Structures are given as C-alpha cells and as structure tokens.
Amino acid sequence: MSNHDIPSGFRLLNRNSPFSDLTGPYFEQVDENGKHTVLGIRLTHEHLNKIGVAHGGTMMTIADNAFGDAILAHYDHPVAFVTVTLNSEFMSPAKAGDWVEARVKIHRAGKRMIFASCALTVEGKNVFNASGVFSLIEKRQA
C-alpha cells in the first residue's frame, strides 16, 4: 500500500501491538491539538471472509481499536483499560479497497467505567455500529 492510497489528513499510526500489526495498518486523523479524532484503514484481501466482504471480526477489531484510541485521547493523563462488552451491528458489507473510517463518541467516562459508541463508514455510508463498555484498570508495571 502506498501513501497515495491514504486520504489526505491521515497519518500512519504505530500501535505498538503485535495483534494490530496483523490486522492493520491503521491510520489516524488528529485535531489541531494533536489529539486523535478518527481511525482509518484501507481494507485489503487479508481483511475479507470467504464470500469477499470484510470479515465480521475485522469490523469488530477496527471498532475496538478506535474505542481504544478515543479513550486514550479523552483523558489528559495515561490510562489503562479493558473491554467489558462490545455490541455490534452490521449495517452493510465493506470490500477490499474500501477506506473505512471509525468515529467514536464517548457518552460517559467515570473513574472506573467508560461508555461509548462507534460508527464505521465507507464514503460517508454507515456500514457498522458498535457500543462498548470499558473498565479502567491499574497500569501494569513492565
């Protein structure tokens, strides 16, 4: 994949995650303060199921990564968290070559729990929705 396949305003996102390396590459758009706003990915053959559309697990993985980026951007200090629930709705199939954008809305972020929703779109068309609950945890020492 070359840089000209990526829409203007997006930059490569180094997730430092072996799993994300398998499921990406991911790109992000940031606001004027450098905070994450949108996660993007160009779907390739590796993201598809046997009938030639994006695998459901691919779409859920994109959403879960988007939730993570949005939650990190929401806090002014480093946080660690895990997914408690992730509910999904498959609205329309996505295919190889599609540029998928994930936007997250955080509905409530407390001291222990975060409630959020995510919409995945292709060319402005909603293809997938997710809602999730996340639990803040104590950061493990390396």
N, C-alpha and C positions, 0 to 999 in steps of 0.2 A: 504494500500500500504506500502510495506516495503522498506528500503533503498537499498536492493539488486535489486529492480526493476528500480533503477535510475542509468543511466550511470555514470561511473567514471568521476570526474571533475565537477560535478554539485552539487549544494547545495540548500537546501530549501530556498525559497525567501518569506519573510514575507512582504506582500504588504501593510498591514495596511489598507485594503479596504474591506468593507463588501461584495461588489459585487464580487471581486476577490476571496474571501473566498468561495463563492458559485460556482465559475467557475474553480477553481484550484484543487489541489495545483500546484503551479508553482515552477520551479527550475531555477537557473541561473548558467552560467559559467562566470568567470571573468578572466581578463588578469593579468599579473604579477604586475600591479599597483592596483589591486583590482577593476578595472572598469568593469562594465557589458559588456559582449560581445554576449551572446546567451541566449535566454529564452527557457526553455524546459518544457514539460508537458506530462504525461502518460495519454492517453485517457482511460476513463472508460465508463461504461454503461450510466452514467449520462450525458455524452457529446454527445450522439447519438440521431439521429432522429428516426422516426418510421420504417424506412427501414434498420436500423442497421449500418449506417455510421455517421461520425461526422456531427453534425448539422452545417449548414452554419453560424449560429450565433456564434457557438463555435469557428469556424475558424477565423471569424472576431474579436471575443473577444481576442483570442490569439494574433493576429496581433496587435490589438490596445494596448494591454498590452506591447508587445515587442517594439512598437514605443515609448511608454512612458518611458520604461527603457533605451532605446538607447538615447533618447533626454536628459534625466537626466544625463546620463554618458557623453554626448557630451560637456556639459557646465562645467566649473570649479567653478561655483557658483550655488546656488539653484535657480531654475526657476519654474514657474507655467505656464501651457499651457492647451489649449483645442483643441479637434479635430475639424477641419473645414470641411474637406472632407476625406472620406475613400472609395477608389475604390477597388473592389476585383475581382479576377479571380479564379474560382475553377478549378483546373487542374486535380485532381484525388482524389477519395474518401480515407478517412482515417477511421480506425475502432478501436474498443475497443482493448486495449493492445498496440497500436502503440505509439511509443515515437516520439513526434513532436518537432522539433527544429525550432525556429524562429530567423532569422538573418535580421538585419536592416541596410540599407545603407542610410546615411544622405547625400542628394545631395546638399542642401543649407540650411544654418542656419543663418538667419539675426537677426536684432534687434526686429523684430515683427513677422516674419513668418519662418516656417521650412518646407522644402520639403523633403520627404523621401520615400523609398520603402522597402518592407519586403517580404521575401520568407520563406514559411513554408515547411519543408522537413520531410520525413519519410524514414529512412535508406538511406539518400542521394538523394531520389527521390523527385522532386518538386511536392507538392500537392496543393499549394495555393500561390497566389501572391496578394499583396496589395500595393497601393500607397496612400500617405496621405499628407495633408497639415494641419499644426498645427499653432495656434496663441498663442504667448506668452502673458500672462496676468499678471496683478499685483496680487501678492500673497495676499490672504485674511488673515486678522488677526483673530486668534482664540479667 
